[in-house]
Amino acid sequence: MKIAIGSDHAGFLYKEKIRAFLEELGHSVTDFGTHSEDAVDYPVFIAPVASAVARQEFERGIILGGSGNGEAIVANRFKGIRAAVCWNAESARLCRQHNNANIISLGQRMMTEEVALEVVRIWLETPFEGGRHQRRIELIDSPQILK
């Protein structure tokens, strides 16, 4: 799978661990930065990940920060992106099964490294259920819903 990844300084350490984990699993990973723990503005590194996934250059994206909340907000500004903040195995499973999340947002300050890797693994392995959930996904981008 082609996966885009990006973080701010507060998610940098986990980004590096997750990137290596994904590569060990045989995924193709493109790192959009940041490349150190030096303070940066997260939208600069998150927007390119979301944009690339929205253009379908990548199948999925992983974004990281301190909490993952700001990063998800940025990503969800892009049409076709369904970025979910995940904090445990169940949130990762449900965001794929019910929401077909194509980006996950993780908070390095919110979980251990082991949990972060488990969340990524589950998110990658869990299929979208479709059915009634597909109808809801279609409503997300529906012009009627945004009035």
PyMOL commands that place a pseudoatom at each C-alpha (Angstrom):
pseudoatom trace, name=CA, resn=MET, resi=1, chain=A, elem=C, hetatm=0, pos=[0.000, 0.000, 0.000]
pseudoatom trace, name=CA, resn=LYS, resi=2, chain=A, elem=C, hetatm=0, pos=[1.170, 3.565, -0.717]
pseudoatom trace, name=CA, resn=ILE, resi=3, chain=A, elem=C, hetatm=0, pos=[1.025, 5.589, 2.488]
pseudoatom trace, name=CA, resn=ALA, resi=4, chain=A, elem=C, hetatm=0, pos=[1.758, 9.277, 3.089]
pseudoatom trace, name=CA, resn=ILE, resi=5, chain=A, elem=C, hetatm=0, pos=[2.957, 10.284, 6.551]
pseudoatom trace, name=CA, resn=GLY, resi=6, chain=A, elem=C, hetatm=0, pos=[3.584, 13.618, 8.218]
pseudoatom trace, name=CA, resn=SER, resi=7, chain=A, elem=C, hetatm=0, pos=[3.857, 15.206, 11.623]
pseudoatom trace, name=CA, resn=ASP, resi=8, chain=A, elem=C, hetatm=0, pos=[4.755, 18.284, 13.542]
pseudoatom trace, name=CA, resn=HIS, resi=9, chain=A, elem=C, hetatm=0, pos=[7.550, 18.359, 16.123]
pseudoatom trace, name=CA, resn=ALA, resi=10, chain=A, elem=C, hetatm=0, pos=[5.314, 16.878, 18.833]
pseudoatom trace, name=CA, resn=GLY, resi=11, chain=A, elem=C, hetatm=0, pos=[4.644, 13.769, 16.733]
pseudoatom trace, name=CA, resn=PHE, resi=12, chain=A, elem=C, hetatm=0, pos=[8.084, 13.411, 15.170]
pseudoatom trace, name=CA, resn=LEU, resi=13, chain=A, elem=C, hetatm=0, pos=[9.413, 10.524, 17.268]
pseudoatom trace, name=CA, resn=TYR, resi=14, chain=A, elem=C, hetatm=0, pos=[6.361, 8.317, 16.684]
pseudoatom trace, name=CA, resn=LYS, resi=15, chain=A, elem=C, hetatm=0, pos=[6.344, 9.266, 12.993]
pseudoatom trace, name=CA, resn=GLU, resi=16, chain=A, elem=C, hetatm=0, pos=[9.833, 7.863, 12.656]
pseudoatom trace, name=CA, resn=LYS, resi=17, chain=A, elem=C, hetatm=0, pos=[8.859, 4.646, 14.473]
pseudoatom trace, name=CA, resn=ILE, resi=18, chain=A, elem=C, hetatm=0, pos=[5.672, 4.230, 12.437]
pseudoatom trace, name=CA, resn=ARG, resi=19, chain=A, elem=C, hetatm=0, pos=[7.465, 4.889, 9.148]
pseudoatom trace, name=CA, resn=ALA, resi=20, chain=A, elem=C, hetatm=0, pos=[9.994, 2.148, 9.933]
pseudoatom trace, name=CA, resn=PHE, resi=21, chain=A, elem=C, hetatm=0, pos=[7.182, -0.196, 11.033]
pseudoatom trace, name=CA, resn=LEU, resi=22, chain=A, elem=C, hetatm=0, pos=[5.285, 0.372, 7.779]
pseudoatom trace, name=CA, resn=GLU, resi=23, chain=A, elem=C, hetatm=0, pos=[8.376, -0.222, 5.688]
pseudoatom trace, name=CA, resn=GLU, resi=24, chain=A, elem=C, hetatm=0, pos=[9.067, -3.467, 7.577]
pseudoatom trace, name=CA, resn=LEU, resi=25, chain=A, elem=C, hetatm=0, pos=[5.541, -4.564, 6.627]
pseudoatom trace, name=CA, resn=GLY, resi=26, chain=A, elem=C, hetatm=0, pos=[6.362, -3.879, 2.966]
pseudoatom trace, name=CA, resn=HIS, resi=27, chain=A, elem=C, hetatm=0, pos=[4.388, -0.665, 2.473]
pseudoatom trace, name=CA, resn=SER, resi=28, chain=A, elem=C, hetatm=0, pos=[5.650, 2.194, 0.317]
pseudoatom trace, name=CA, resn=VAL, resi=29, chain=A, elem=C, hetatm=0, pos=[5.905, 5.248, 2.589]
pseudoatom trace, name=CA, resn=THR, resi=30, chain=A, elem=C, hetatm=0, pos=[6.483, 8.884, 1.633]
pseudoatom trace, name=CA, resn=ASP, resi=31, chain=A, elem=C, hetatm=0, pos=[7.462, 11.150, 4.517]
pseudoatom trace, name=CA, resn=PHE, resi=32, chain=A, elem=C, hetatm=0, pos=[6.197, 14.731, 4.198]
pseudoatom trace, name=CA, resn=GLY, resi=33, chain=A, elem=C, hetatm=0, pos=[8.121, 15.848, 7.310]
pseudoatom trace, name=CA, resn=THR, resi=34, chain=A, elem=C, hetatm=0, pos=[8.844, 17.373, 9.690]
pseudoatom trace, name=CA, resn=HIS, resi=35, chain=A, elem=C, hetatm=0, pos=[12.329, 15.957, 10.059]
pseudoatom trace, name=CA, resn=SER, resi=36, chain=A, elem=C, hetatm=0, pos=[13.228, 16.901, 13.628]
pseudoatom trace, name=CA, resn=GLU, resi=37, chain=A, elem=C, hetatm=0, pos=[11.804, 17.879, 17.002]
pseudoatom trace, name=CA, resn=ASP, resi=38, chain=A, elem=C, hetatm=0, pos=[12.374, 21.573, 16.265]
pseudoatom trace, name=CA, resn=ALA, resi=39, chain=A, elem=C, hetatm=0, pos=[9.128, 23.519, 16.702]
pseudoatom trace, name=CA, resn=VAL, resi=40, chain=A, elem=C, hetatm=0, pos=[7.091, 23.925, 13.500]
pseudoatom trace, name=CA, resn=ASP, resi=41, chain=A, elem=C, hetatm=0, pos=[3.556, 24.896, 12.492]
pseudoatom trace, name=CA, resn=TYR, resi=42, chain=A, elem=C, hetatm=0, pos=[1.660, 21.645, 11.948]
pseudoatom trace, name=CA, resn=PRO, resi=43, chain=A, elem=C, hetatm=0, pos=[-0.542, 22.759, 9.010]
pseudoatom trace, name=CA, resn=VAL, resi=44, chain=A, elem=C, hetatm=0, pos=[2.584, 23.135, 6.852]
pseudoatom trace, name=CA, resn=PHE, resi=45, chain=A, elem=C, hetatm=0, pos=[3.296, 19.398, 7.142]
pseudoatom trace, name=CA, resn=ILE, resi=46, chain=A, elem=C, hetatm=0, pos=[-0.214, 17.996, 7.455]
pseudoatom trace, name=CA, resn=ALA, resi=47, chain=A, elem=C, hetatm=0, pos=[-1.868, 19.743, 4.491]
pseudoatom trace, name=CA, resn=PRO, resi=48, chain=A, elem=C, hetatm=0, pos=[0.460, 18.134, 1.911]
pseudoatom trace, name=CA, resn=VAL, resi=49, chain=A, elem=C, hetatm=0, pos=[-0.340, 14.660, 3.270]
pseudoatom trace, name=CA, resn=ALA, resi=50, chain=A, elem=C, hetatm=0, pos=[-4.082, 15.284, 3.105]
pseudoatom trace, name=CA, resn=SER, resi=51, chain=A, elem=C, hetatm=0, pos=[-3.844, 16.883, -0.321]
pseudoatom trace, name=CA, resn=ALA, resi=52, chain=A, elem=C, hetatm=0, pos=[-1.879, 13.937, -1.733]
pseudoatom trace, name=CA, resn=VAL, resi=53, chain=A, elem=C, hetatm=0, pos=[-4.375, 11.414, -0.312]
pseudoatom trace, name=CA, resn=ALA, resi=54, chain=A, elem=C, hetatm=0, pos=[-7.293, 13.505, -1.622]
pseudoatom trace, name=CA, resn=ARG, resi=55, chain=A, elem=C, hetatm=0, pos=[-5.710, 13.439, -5.110]
pseudoatom trace, name=CA, resn=GLN, resi=56, chain=A, elem=C, hetatm=0, pos=[-5.450, 9.646, -4.710]
pseudoatom trace, name=CA, resn=GLU, resi=57, chain=A, elem=C, hetatm=0, pos=[-1.670, 9.683, -5.089]
pseudoatom trace, name=CA, resn=PHE, resi=58, chain=A, elem=C, hetatm=0, pos=[-1.645, 7.634, -1.877]
pseudoatom trace, name=CA, resn=GLU, resi=59, chain=A, elem=C, hetatm=0, pos=[-4.127, 5.071, -0.631]
pseudoatom trace, name=CA, resn=ARG, resi=60, chain=A, elem=C, hetatm=0, pos=[-3.904, 6.225, 2.970]
pseudoatom trace, name=CA, resn=GLY, resi=61, chain=A, elem=C, hetatm=0, pos=[-2.268, 8.802, 5.205]
pseudoatom trace, name=CA, resn=ILE, resi=62, chain=A, elem=C, hetatm=0, pos=[-1.012, 8.955, 8.766]
pseudoatom trace, name=CA, resn=ILE, resi=63, chain=A, elem=C, hetatm=0, pos=[-0.601, 12.278, 10.551]
pseudoatom trace, name=CA, resn=LEU, resi=64, chain=A, elem=C, hetatm=0, pos=[0.763, 12.936, 14.003]
pseudoatom trace, name=CA, resn=GLY, resi=65, chain=A, elem=C, hetatm=0, pos=[1.011, 15.709, 16.556]
pseudoatom trace, name=CA, resn=GLY, resi=66, chain=A, elem=C, hetatm=0, pos=[0.819, 16.158, 20.296]
pseudoatom trace, name=CA, resn=SER, resi=67, chain=A, elem=C, hetatm=0, pos=[-2.884, 15.281, 20.537]
pseudoatom trace, name=CA, resn=GLY, resi=68, chain=A, elem=C, hetatm=0, pos=[-3.750, 14.623, 16.885]
pseudoatom trace, name=CA, resn=ASN, resi=69, chain=A, elem=C, hetatm=0, pos=[-6.721, 16.991, 17.046]
pseudoatom trace, name=CA, resn=GLY, resi=70, chain=A, elem=C, hetatm=0, pos=[-5.324, 19.980, 15.155]
pseudoatom trace, name=CA, resn=GLU, resi=71, chain=A, elem=C, hetatm=0, pos=[-3.858, 17.661, 12.552]
pseudoatom trace, name=CA, resn=ALA, resi=72, chain=A, elem=C, hetatm=0, pos=[-7.236, 16.002, 11.928]
pseudoatom trace, name=CA, resn=ILE, resi=73, chain=A, elem=C, hetatm=0, pos=[-8.891, 19.408, 11.617]
pseudoatom trace, name=CA, resn=VAL, resi=74, chain=A, elem=C, hetatm=0, pos=[-6.423, 20.420, 8.896]
pseudoatom trace, name=CA, resn=ALA, resi=75, chain=A, elem=C, hetatm=0, pos=[-6.773, 17.130, 7.016]
pseudoatom trace, name=CA, resn=ASN, resi=76, chain=A, elem=C, hetatm=0, pos=[-10.559, 17.190, 7.087]
pseudoatom trace, name=CA, resn=ARG, resi=77, chain=A, elem=C, hetatm=0, pos=[-10.572, 20.495, 5.194]
pseudoatom trace, name=CA, resn=PHE, resi=78, chain=A, elem=C, hetatm=0, pos=[-9.775, 18.514, 2.020]
pseudoatom trace, name=CA, resn=LYS, resi=79, chain=A, elem=C, hetatm=0, pos=[-12.673, 17.094, 0.018]
pseudoatom trace, name=CA, resn=GLY, resi=80, chain=A, elem=C, hetatm=0, pos=[-12.673, 13.317, 0.122]
pseudoatom trace, name=CA, resn=ILE, resi=81, chain=A, elem=C, hetatm=0, pos=[-10.618, 13.069, 3.295]
pseudoatom trace, name=CA, resn=ARG, resi=82, chain=A, elem=C, hetatm=0, pos=[-12.013, 11.277, 6.293]
pseudoatom trace, name=CA, resn=ALA, resi=83, chain=A, elem=C, hetatm=0, pos=[-9.387, 11.782, 8.985]
pseudoatom trace, name=CA, resn=ALA, resi=84, chain=A, elem=C, hetatm=0, pos=[-10.093, 10.198, 12.351]
pseudoatom trace, name=CA, resn=VAL, resi=85, chain=A, elem=C, hetatm=0, pos=[-8.308, 10.821, 15.619]
pseudoatom trace, name=CA, resn=CYS, resi=86, chain=A, elem=C, hetatm=0, pos=[-7.498, 7.393, 17.050]
pseudoatom trace, name=CA, resn=TRP, resi=87, chain=A, elem=C, hetatm=0, pos=[-6.368, 6.672, 20.581]
pseudoatom trace, name=CA, resn=ASN, resi=88, chain=A, elem=C, hetatm=0, pos=[-6.816, 2.901, 20.952]
pseudoatom trace, name=CA, resn=ALA, resi=89, chain=A, elem=C, hetatm=0, pos=[-7.498, -0.318, 19.032]
pseudoatom trace, name=CA, resn=GLU, resi=90, chain=A, elem=C, hetatm=0, pos=[-11.279, 0.069, 19.048]
pseudoatom trace, name=CA, resn=SER, resi=91, chain=A, elem=C, hetatm=0, pos=[-11.213, 3.635, 17.707]
pseudoatom trace, name=CA, resn=ALA, resi=92, chain=A, elem=C, hetatm=0, pos=[-8.919, 2.456, 14.888]
pseudoatom trace, name=CA, resn=ARG, resi=93, chain=A, elem=C, hetatm=0, pos=[-11.168, -0.497, 14.058]
pseudoatom trace, name=CA, resn=LEU, resi=94, chain=A, elem=C, hetatm=0, pos=[-14.372, 1.552, 14.032]
pseudoatom trace, name=CA, resn=CYS, resi=95, chain=A, elem=C, hetatm=0, pos=[-12.980, 4.428, 11.987]
pseudoatom trace, name=CA, resn=ARG, resi=96, chain=A, elem=C, hetatm=0, pos=[-12.253, 1.928, 9.209]
pseudoatom trace, name=CA, resn=GLN, resi=97, chain=A, elem=C, hetatm=0, pos=[-15.349, -0.275, 9.553]
pseudoatom trace, name=CA, resn=HIS, resi=98, chain=A, elem=C, hetatm=0, pos=[-17.885, 2.538, 9.812]
pseudoatom trace, name=CA, resn=ASN, resi=99, chain=A, elem=C, hetatm=0, pos=[-16.193, 5.667, 8.452]
pseudoatom trace, name=CA, resn=ASN, resi=100, chain=A, elem=C, hetatm=0, pos=[-13.776, 4.308, 5.838]
pseudoatom trace, name=CA, resn=ALA, resi=101, chain=A, elem=C, hetatm=0, pos=[-11.158, 6.653, 7.308]
pseudoatom trace, name=CA, resn=ASN, resi=102, chain=A, elem=C, hetatm=0, pos=[-8.396, 7.199, 4.774]
pseudoatom trace, name=CA, resn=ILE, resi=103, chain=A, elem=C, hetatm=0, pos=[-6.240, 9.140, 7.236]
pseudoatom trace, name=CA, resn=ILE, resi=104, chain=A, elem=C, hetatm=0, pos=[-5.620, 8.524, 10.905]
pseudoatom trace, name=CA, resn=SER, resi=105, chain=A, elem=C, hetatm=0, pos=[-4.397, 11.190, 13.253]
pseudoatom trace, name=CA, resn=LEU, resi=106, chain=A, elem=C, hetatm=0, pos=[-2.411, 10.148, 16.295]
pseudoatom trace, name=CA, resn=GLY, resi=107, chain=A, elem=C, hetatm=0, pos=[-1.333, 12.082, 19.361]
pseudoatom trace, name=CA, resn=GLN, resi=108, chain=A, elem=C, hetatm=0, pos=[2.154, 11.186, 20.555]
pseudoatom trace, name=CA, resn=ARG, resi=109, chain=A, elem=C, hetatm=0, pos=[1.365, 12.686, 23.966]
pseudoatom trace, name=CA, resn=MET, resi=110, chain=A, elem=C, hetatm=0, pos=[-1.815, 10.601, 24.259]
pseudoatom trace, name=CA, resn=MET, resi=111, chain=A, elem=C, hetatm=0, pos=[-0.527, 7.018, 23.960]
pseudoatom trace, name=CA, resn=THR, resi=112, chain=A, elem=C, hetatm=0, pos=[2.471, 4.778, 24.298]
pseudoatom trace, name=CA, resn=GLU, resi=113, chain=A, elem=C, hetatm=0, pos=[4.556, 3.851, 21.278]
pseudoatom trace, name=CA, resn=GLU, resi=114, chain=A, elem=C, hetatm=0, pos=[3.249, 0.282, 21.509]
pseudoatom trace, name=CA, resn=VAL, resi=115, chain=A, elem=C, hetatm=0, pos=[-0.360, 1.456, 21.373]
pseudoatom trace, name=CA, resn=ALA, resi=116, chain=A, elem=C, hetatm=0, pos=[0.424, 3.739, 18.421]
pseudoatom trace, name=CA, resn=LEU, resi=117, chain=A, elem=C, hetatm=0, pos=[1.880, 0.829, 16.443]
pseudoatom trace, name=CA, resn=GLU, resi=118, chain=A, elem=C, hetatm=0, pos=[-1.104, -1.375, 17.339]
pseudoatom trace, name=CA, resn=VAL, resi=119, chain=A, elem=C, hetatm=0, pos=[-3.515, 1.362, 16.215]
pseudoatom trace, name=CA, resn=VAL, resi=120, chain=A, elem=C, hetatm=0, pos=[-1.710, 1.650, 12.883]
pseudoatom trace, name=CA, resn=ARG, resi=121, chain=A, elem=C, hetatm=0, pos=[-1.692, -2.116, 12.361]
pseudoatom trace, name=CA, resn=ILE, resi=122, chain=A, elem=C, hetatm=0, pos=[-5.407, -2.462, 13.105]
pseudoatom trace, name=CA, resn=TRP, resi=123, chain=A, elem=C, hetatm=0, pos=[-6.289, 0.521, 10.915]
pseudoatom trace, name=CA, resn=LEU, resi=124, chain=A, elem=C, hetatm=0, pos=[-4.358, -0.991, 8.012]
pseudoatom trace, name=CA, resn=GLU, resi=125, chain=A, elem=C, hetatm=0, pos=[-5.914, -4.441, 8.390]
pseudoatom trace, name=CA, resn=THR, resi=126, chain=A, elem=C, hetatm=0, pos=[-9.543, -3.474, 8.998]
pseudoatom trace, name=CA, resn=PRO, resi=127, chain=A, elem=C, hetatm=0, pos=[-11.820, -3.356, 5.952]
pseudoatom trace, name=CA, resn=PHE, resi=128, chain=A, elem=C, hetatm=0, pos=[-14.672, -0.902, 5.412]
pseudoatom trace, name=CA, resn=GLU, resi=129, chain=A, elem=C, hetatm=0, pos=[-18.033, -2.599, 6.009]
pseudoatom trace, name=CA, resn=GLY, resi=130, chain=A, elem=C, hetatm=0, pos=[-19.941, -0.628, 3.371]
pseudoatom trace, name=CA, resn=GLY, resi=131, chain=A, elem=C, hetatm=0, pos=[-23.719, -1.083, 3.462]
pseudoatom trace, name=CA, resn=ARG, resi=132, chain=A, elem=C, hetatm=0, pos=[-25.488, 1.534, 5.554]
pseudoatom trace, name=CA, resn=HIS, resi=133, chain=A, elem=C, hetatm=0, pos=[-22.111, 3.113, 6.275]
pseudoatom trace, name=CA, resn=GLN, resi=134, chain=A, elem=C, hetatm=0, pos=[-21.527, 3.797, 2.561]
pseudoatom trace, name=CA, resn=ARG, resi=135, chain=A, elem=C, hetatm=0, pos=[-24.690, 5.895, 2.431]
pseudoatom trace, name=CA, resn=ARG, resi=136, chain=A, elem=C, hetatm=0, pos=[-23.400, 7.962, 5.321]
pseudoatom trace, name=CA, resn=ILE, resi=137, chain=A, elem=C, hetatm=0, pos=[-19.995, 8.426, 3.679]
pseudoatom trace, name=CA, resn=GLU, resi=138, chain=A, elem=C, hetatm=0, pos=[-21.759, 9.725, 0.565]
pseudoatom trace, name=CA, resn=LEU, resi=139, chain=A, elem=C, hetatm=0, pos=[-23.680, 12.219, 2.695]
pseudoatom trace, name=CA, resn=ILE, resi=140, chain=A, elem=C, hetatm=0, pos=[-20.446, 13.685, 4.054]
pseudoatom trace, name=CA, resn=ASP, resi=141, chain=A, elem=C, hetatm=0, pos=[-19.565, 15.170, 0.660]
pseudoatom trace, name=CA, resn=SER, resi=142, chain=A, elem=C, hetatm=0, pos=[-23.154, 15.870, -0.333]
pseudoatom trace, name=CA, resn=PRO, resi=143, chain=A, elem=C, hetatm=0, pos=[-23.891, 19.550, -1.066]
pseudoatom trace, name=CA, resn=GLN, resi=144, chain=A, elem=C, hetatm=0, pos=[-27.233, 19.247, 0.761]
pseudoatom trace, name=CA, resn=ILE, resi=145, chain=A, elem=C, hetatm=0, pos=[-25.537, 18.391, 4.056]
pseudoatom trace, name=CA, resn=LEU, resi=146, chain=A, elem=C, hetatm=0, pos=[-23.327, 21.497, 3.947]
pseudoatom trace, name=CA, resn=LYS, resi=147, chain=A, elem=C, hetatm=0, pos=[-26.144, 24.052, 3.652]
for i in range(1, 147): cmd.bond("trace and resi %d" % i, "trace and resi %d" % (i + 1))
show_as sticks, trace
zoom trace
